[in-house]
Amino acid sequence: MSPSIQISRTGVLFIARATGGVLRSIDSGRHWTSVPVPDLANGDSHSVGVHGFVHIDTRTDRLYYLTSMAAASCGGTSGSVVSWSDNLGATWTGRTIACDTYDWGKIVTGPAPRGNLYPSAIYFLGVGIHQVGGQRFVYRSLDGGVTFQRMDRIASATTEGGIGVTAADGTIYFDYPEFTGFDPTRFQNTTYPWIPENKCRQMIAVSQDYGVTWRQQPVPGSLACGELSGAQRVAVDQAGTVYTVWVDDTDTQVHMSLSRDHARTWTTPINVTAPGTTFSLANSNIVAGEAGHIAIAGLQMTVPTRPTSPPNFPGLYYGPAHAIVTQSWNATAVRPRFTTVDLDRTGDLTVGDGKLGNEVNASLAMSSFGVGWAVFSRGTNGPMDPGDIDAVRFFPR
């Protein structure tokens, strides 16, 4: 469920397993081996927990793997176990962090503040207060993960935030829909005042001071309450342009907008649903490389009639879906060009009929050379059951 993928500077690939460790490929994805991540000295283990997640720091090639919600030293119902490797998974060091967080912990890295001895800042983004939704707490490490400090200010105060990304200038971004269903106390939270006009907007949380303070930026013209689980809906290219995608509640199709001023203003949304498809499942995801080069991945349907969704969740559709990858090399143009590929032309590889097999639908990564990867998961009998992972490689022009 919800696998993530990363590429080292030398081209070694890693996919996070839900628990226990990672999958590694040293031959461009042709073969994969399981790499277990050992227990910590305090007994905390990656063999339990949820939402295994992998991240590679582009400055150091340090590999991070974490699991959430089941650290024994935190009482077994909260906290994240974080391990890292400087030799592509041969040996590991780890620690337990954030006992006040629960579901959906993520790590992003970016350049450290000027004068810091370690070249990177490591940010742990976790869900606090409640097991689902609630507030997003930020823990920061300036020594490679040896120690983490909780930032005084939360990063958002609504539902689960997306994975997040850090730009070359150190700006941190993540997405979330402005929704109150998981945490009704959102109305009373004074950190970020409730603005009724932003209800169900696609929101981007931004920090330009290494995670100390955050601002909340709505994407005009968006309605995104149908995709309540965190995903990879924001990306930044090497020129600093920020992109966001979402499945809009109005038509259940994929829309995209971009910003050139650190998410303060946004272009008019455009529809980037693949030709020949009609609707999208809960999420679509995006990654960016060189200026104007983006890739979008998700699960889209070809059914003629908009399916019925659960009450109060307008975008959570179920049914047969096709794995779609869309690329553009001039995404910042007035009329950008998009190329789409249907990975399920000859059959339904990713999701069985009537089942939503993965709450993220897809995860993406792109190398510095523009070679990209997407991973999709296929459920068996339901979203929480074991499933298969399909990976696809796509190339630059």
C-alpha positions as CSV (number, residue, x, y, z in Angstrom):
1,M,0.0,0.0,0.0
2,S,1.2,3.5,-1.0
3,P,4.8,2.5,-2.0
4,S,7.3,5.3,-2.6
5,I,10.4,5.2,-4.9
6,Q,13.7,7.0,-4.9
7,I,16.8,7.0,-7.1
8,S,20.4,7.5,-5.9
9,R,23.0,9.6,-7.7
10,T,24.5,6.4,-9.1
11,G,21.1,5.1,-10.4
12,V,20.4,2.6,-7.6
13,L,16.6,2.3,-7.1
14,F,14.7,1.8,-3.8
15,I,11.0,1.2,-3.2
16,A,9.6,1.3,0.3
17,R,7.8,-1.8,1.6
18,A,5.0,-1.1,4.0
19,T,7.0,-2.6,6.8
20,G,10.3,-4.4,7.2
21,G,12.5,-2.6,4.8
22,V,13.0,-1.7,1.1
23,L,13.3,-3.2,-2.3
24,R,16.6,-2.4,-4.2
25,S,17.5,-2.6,-7.8
26,I,21.1,-2.1,-9.1
27,D,20.2,-2.8,-12.8
28,S,17.7,-0.2,-13.7
29,G,14.7,-2.1,-12.4
30,R,15.2,-5.4,-14.1
31,H,15.7,-7.3,-10.9
32,W,14.8,-6.4,-7.3
33,T,16.0,-7.8,-4.0
34,S,14.6,-7.3,-0.5
35,V,16.8,-5.3,1.9
36,P,15.7,-5.7,5.5
37,V,16.2,-2.8,7.9
38,P,17.3,-4.0,11.3
39,D,15.7,-3.3,14.6
40,L,17.0,-0.4,16.7
41,A,19.1,-0.9,19.8
42,N,16.1,0.1,22.0
43,G,14.0,-2.7,20.4
44,D,11.9,-0.5,18.2
45,S,11.3,-2.3,14.9
46,H,10.4,-1.6,11.2
47,S,8.6,-5.0,11.2
48,V,5.5,-3.3,12.6
49,G,3.9,0.0,11.9
50,V,2.4,1.4,8.7
51,H,3.2,3.4,5.6
52,G,6.9,2.5,5.1
53,F,8.5,5.5,3.3
54,V,11.8,5.9,1.5
55,H,13.7,9.1,0.8
56,I,17.2,9.9,-0.6
57,D,19.0,13.1,0.2
58,T,20.3,14.5,-3.1
59,R,23.2,16.3,-1.5
60,T,24.7,13.3,0.4
61,D,23.0,10.2,-1.1
62,R,22.0,9.2,2.4
63,L,19.0,6.8,2.2
64,Y,16.2,7.1,4.8
65,Y,13.5,4.6,5.6
66,L,10.8,5.1,8.1
67,T,7.7,3.4,9.4
68,S,4.9,5.1,11.5
69,M,2.5,4.6,14.3
70,A,3.9,1.6,16.2
71,A,7.2,2.5,18.0
72,A,7.3,0.3,21.1
73,S,9.2,3.0,23.0
74,C,6.4,5.4,22.4
75,G,3.8,3.0,23.7
76,G,3.2,1.0,20.5
77,T,0.6,3.3,19.0
78,S,2.5,6.4,18.0
79,G,6.0,7.6,16.9
80,S,8.1,6.8,13.9
81,V,11.1,4.5,13.5
82,V,13.7,6.2,11.2
83,S,16.8,4.5,9.8
84,W,19.4,5.7,7.4
85,S,22.2,4.2,5.3
86,D,25.3,5.8,3.7
87,N,26.2,2.7,1.6
88,L,22.9,2.1,-0.3
89,G,21.4,-0.2,2.3
90,A,24.4,-2.3,3.3
91,T,24.4,-1.1,6.9
92,W,21.9,1.1,8.8
93,T,21.7,3.4,11.8
94,G,18.4,4.5,13.3
95,R,16.4,6.2,16.0
96,T,12.9,6.7,17.2
97,I,11.3,10.1,16.9
98,A,8.1,12.1,17.4
99,C,6.2,10.1,19.9
100,D,3.5,12.7,19.6
101,T,2.8,11.8,16.0
102,Y,0.8,9.0,14.5
103,D,-0.1,8.2,10.9
104,W,1.7,9.1,7.6
105,G,5.1,10.3,8.8
106,K,7.3,11.5,5.9
107,I,10.9,12.8,5.5
108,V,12.1,15.5,3.1
109,T,15.6,17.0,2.9
110,G,16.9,20.3,1.6
111,P,20.0,22.5,1.9
112,A,20.9,23.4,5.5
113,P,21.1,27.0,6.8
114,R,24.3,28.8,5.9
115,G,27.2,27.9,8.2
116,N,25.7,24.6,9.3
117,L,28.4,21.8,9.5
118,Y,26.1,19.2,7.9
119,P,25.1,20.1,4.3
120,S,21.5,19.1,4.6
121,A,18.5,19.8,6.7
122,I,16.2,16.8,7.4
123,Y,12.5,17.4,8.1
124,F,10.2,14.9,9.6
125,L,6.5,15.7,8.9
126,G,4.1,13.8,11.0
127,V,0.4,13.8,11.9
128,G,-0.4,14.8,15.4
129,I,-3.3,15.0,17.8
130,H,-5.3,12.3,16.1
131,Q,-4.3,9.1,14.3
132,V,-5.9,10.4,11.1
133,G,-5.8,14.0,10.0
134,G,-5.2,16.6,12.7
135,Q,-2.2,18.8,12.8
136,R,1.1,18.5,11.0
137,F,4.1,18.6,13.3
138,V,7.5,19.4,12.1
139,Y,10.7,17.9,13.4
140,R,14.1,19.2,12.0
141,S,17.6,17.7,12.1
142,L,20.7,19.6,11.2
143,D,23.1,16.7,11.9
144,G,21.9,14.1,9.5
145,G,19.3,12.6,11.7
146,V,21.3,12.0,14.9
147,T,19.1,14.5,16.8
148,F,15.7,16.0,15.9
149,Q,14.1,19.2,17.3
150,R,10.4,19.8,17.2
151,M,9.7,23.2,15.6
152,D,7.5,25.5,17.7
153,R,5.0,26.1,15.0
154,I,2.9,23.4,13.3
155,A,2.9,23.4,9.5
156,S,-0.9,22.9,9.0
157,A,-4.0,22.4,11.0
158,T,-6.3,20.3,8.9
159,T,-6.3,16.9,7.2
160,E,-3.4,14.8,6.2
161,G,-0.7,16.7,4.2
162,G,1.1,15.4,1.1
163,I,4.6,14.0,1.0
164,G,6.2,17.3,0.4
165,V,9.3,18.6,-1.5
166,T,12.2,21.0,-1.0
167,A,13.4,23.4,-3.6
168,A,17.1,24.1,-4.4
169,D,16.8,27.4,-2.4
170,G,15.6,25.5,0.7
171,T,11.9,26.4,0.4
172,I,9.7,23.5,1.7
173,Y,6.3,22.8,0.1
174,F,3.5,20.3,0.8
175,D,-0.1,20.1,-0.2
176,Y,-3.4,19.4,1.6
177,P,-7.1,20.0,1.1
178,E,-8.7,22.4,3.5
179,F,-11.1,20.0,5.2
180,T,-12.5,19.8,8.7
181,G,-14.1,16.4,8.8
182,F,-11.2,14.6,10.5
183,D,-10.5,17.3,13.0
184,P,-13.5,19.5,13.9
185,T,-11.4,21.5,16.3
186,R,-9.9,23.1,13.1
187,F,-12.5,25.8,13.7
188,Q,-11.0,26.7,17.0
189,N,-7.3,26.3,16.0
190,T,-5.8,29.8,16.1
191,T,-2.5,28.9,14.5
192,Y,-4.0,29.3,11.0
193,P,-7.4,31.0,11.1
194,W,-10.3,29.2,9.4
195,I,-11.2,30.9,6.2
196,P,-14.5,29.7,4.9
197,E,-13.7,30.7,1.3
198,N,-10.9,28.1,1.3
199,K,-13.1,25.2,2.2
200,C,-12.0,22.2,0.0
201,R,-9.4,24.3,-1.8
202,Q,-6.1,22.7,-2.8
203,M,-3.8,24.3,-0.3
204,I,0.0,24.6,-0.3
205,A,1.9,25.0,2.9
206,V,5.2,26.9,2.5
207,S,8.2,27.5,4.7
208,Q,11.1,29.7,3.6
209,D,13.0,29.7,6.9
210,Y,13.9,26.0,7.2
211,G,10.7,24.9,8.8
212,V,10.5,27.6,11.5
213,T,7.4,29.3,10.2
214,W,4.8,28.4,7.5
215,R,2.2,30.2,5.4
216,Q,-0.9,28.6,3.8
217,Q,-1.6,29.4,0.1
218,P,-4.9,28.4,-1.6
219,V,-4.9,27.5,-5.3
220,P,-7.7,29.5,-6.8
221,G,-10.3,27.6,-8.8
222,S,-9.6,24.3,-7.0
223,L,-11.9,21.9,-5.1
224,A,-10.1,19.0,-3.6
225,C,-12.0,17.5,-0.7
226,G,-12.4,14.2,-2.6
227,E,-8.8,13.3,-2.0
228,L,-8.3,13.4,1.7
229,S,-5.3,11.1,2.0
230,G,-1.8,12.5,1.7
231,A,-0.1,12.2,-1.7
232,Q,2.6,13.7,-3.9
233,R,0.5,16.6,-5.3
234,V,3.2,19.3,-5.3
235,A,6.5,19.4,-7.1
236,V,9.2,22.0,-7.9
237,D,11.5,22.0,-10.9
238,Q,15.2,23.0,-11.0
239,A,14.2,26.6,-11.9
240,G,12.0,26.9,-8.8
241,T,8.6,26.7,-10.5
242,V,6.1,25.1,-8.3
243,Y,3.4,22.7,-9.7
244,T,0.4,21.2,-8.1
245,V,-2.2,18.6,-9.3
246,W,-5.4,17.5,-7.9
247,V,-8.6,15.6,-8.8
248,D,-11.2,18.3,-8.8
249,D,-14.5,17.6,-7.0
250,T,-16.5,19.3,-9.8
251,D,-15.6,16.8,-12.6
252,T,-13.4,14.1,-11.0
253,Q,-10.7,14.9,-13.5
254,V,-7.1,15.9,-13.0
255,H,-6.2,19.6,-13.0
256,M,-2.9,21.4,-12.7
257,S,-1.7,24.9,-11.8
258,L,1.7,26.4,-11.4
259,S,3.4,29.2,-9.5
260,R,6.6,31.2,-10.2
261,D,6.6,33.2,-6.9
262,H,6.9,30.5,-4.1
263,A,3.2,29.6,-4.3
264,R,1.8,33.1,-3.6
265,T,0.0,33.3,-7.0
266,W,-1.1,30.6,-9.3
267,T,-2.0,30.2,-13.0
268,T,-5.5,29.4,-14.1
269,P,-6.0,25.6,-13.7
270,I,-5.8,23.4,-16.8
271,N,-7.2,19.9,-17.2
272,V,-4.5,17.3,-17.7
273,T,-6.7,14.2,-17.7
274,A,-5.3,11.7,-20.3
275,P,-7.1,11.5,-23.6
276,G,-9.5,8.5,-23.8
277,T,-10.1,8.5,-20.0
278,T,-13.1,10.0,-18.3
279,F,-12.5,10.2,-14.6
280,S,-9.8,9.7,-12.0
281,L,-9.5,7.8,-8.8
282,A,-8.7,9.6,-5.5
283,N,-5.3,11.1,-6.3
284,S,-2.9,12.1,-9.0
285,N,0.8,12.7,-8.3
286,I,3.5,14.8,-9.8
287,V,7.3,15.1,-9.9
288,A,9.5,17.7,-11.6
289,G,13.0,17.8,-13.0
290,E,14.7,20.4,-15.2
291,A,12.9,23.6,-16.0
292,G,9.4,22.8,-17.4
293,H,9.8,19.0,-17.2
294,I,7.1,17.3,-15.2
295,A,5.6,13.9,-14.9
296,I,2.1,13.1,-13.6
297,A,0.9,9.6,-12.6
298,G,-2.4,8.2,-11.3
299,L,-5.2,5.8,-11.9
300,Q,-7.9,7.0,-14.4
301,M,-11.0,5.3,-15.7
302,T,-12.7,5.0,-19.1
303,V,-16.2,4.4,-17.9
304,P,-18.8,6.7,-19.6
305,T,-20.8,7.6,-16.5
306,R,-19.4,9.3,-13.4
307,P,-19.4,6.6,-10.7
308,T,-21.2,7.0,-7.4
309,S,-18.9,8.0,-4.5
310,P,-19.4,7.4,-0.8
311,P,-21.5,10.1,1.0
312,N,-19.5,13.3,1.6
313,F,-16.5,12.1,-0.3
314,P,-17.0,13.3,-3.8
315,G,-13.8,12.0,-5.3
316,L,-13.3,8.6,-3.7
317,Y,-14.5,6.4,-6.6
318,Y,-14.0,2.7,-7.0
319,G,-13.8,0.6,-10.1
320,P,-11.6,-0.6,-12.9
321,A,-8.8,1.9,-13.6
322,H,-5.8,2.3,-15.9
323,A,-2.3,3.4,-14.7
324,I,-1.5,6.6,-16.6
325,V,1.8,8.5,-16.9
326,T,1.7,12.0,-18.4
327,Q,4.8,14.0,-19.2
328,S,5.5,17.6,-20.4
329,W,8.8,19.2,-21.2
330,N,7.3,22.7,-21.6
331,A,4.9,22.8,-18.7
332,T,5.4,26.5,-18.1
333,A,4.4,27.5,-21.6
334,V,1.2,29.3,-22.4
335,R,0.0,26.2,-24.2
336,P,2.0,23.3,-22.8
337,R,2.2,20.0,-24.6
338,F,1.5,16.7,-22.9
339,T,2.3,13.1,-23.8
340,T,0.4,10.4,-22.1
341,V,0.9,6.6,-21.8
342,D,-1.8,4.1,-20.7
343,L,0.2,1.3,-19.0
344,D,-2.9,-1.0,-18.9
345,R,-3.7,-1.0,-22.6
346,T,-3.8,-4.8,-22.7
347,G,-5.3,-5.4,-19.2
348,D,-5.8,-3.9,-15.8
349,L,-2.5,-4.3,-14.0
350,T,-3.0,-2.0,-11.1
351,V,-6.4,-2.2,-9.6
352,G,-9.0,-4.9,-9.5
353,D,-12.5,-4.2,-10.5
354,G,-14.4,-2.5,-7.6
355,K,-11.4,-2.0,-5.4
356,L,-9.2,0.9,-4.5
357,G,-5.9,-0.8,-4.0
358,N,-3.7,2.1,-2.9
359,E,-4.6,5.3,-1.2
360,V,-1.8,7.2,-3.0
361,N,-2.4,5.5,-6.4
362,A,1.2,6.1,-7.5
363,S,4.5,7.5,-6.4
364,L,7.2,9.1,-8.6
365,A,10.8,10.0,-8.7
366,M,13.1,11.6,-11.3
367,S,16.9,11.5,-11.6
368,S,19.0,14.6,-12.3
369,F,19.3,13.3,-15.9
370,G,15.5,13.3,-16.4
371,V,14.9,9.6,-16.2
372,G,11.8,9.0,-14.2
373,W,10.1,6.2,-12.3
374,A,6.5,5.6,-11.1
375,V,5.3,2.8,-8.9
376,F,1.7,1.6,-8.6
377,S,0.3,-1.0,-6.2
378,R,-2.4,-3.5,-6.8
379,G,-4.6,-4.6,-3.9
380,T,-5.9,-8.1,-3.4
381,N,-9.2,-8.1,-1.5
382,G,-9.2,-4.5,-0.3
383,P,-7.1,-1.4,0.4
384,M,-5.4,-2.8,3.5
385,D,-4.6,-6.2,2.2
386,P,-1.1,-7.3,0.8
387,G,-0.7,-6.5,-2.9
388,D,1.7,-6.3,-5.8
389,I,3.9,-3.4,-7.0
390,D,4.3,-2.4,-10.6
391,A,7.1,-0.1,-11.6
392,V,7.6,1.8,-14.9
393,R,10.6,3.7,-16.2
394,F,10.2,6.7,-18.5
395,F,12.9,8.6,-20.4
396,P,13.7,12.2,-21.3
397,R,13.3,13.4,-24.9
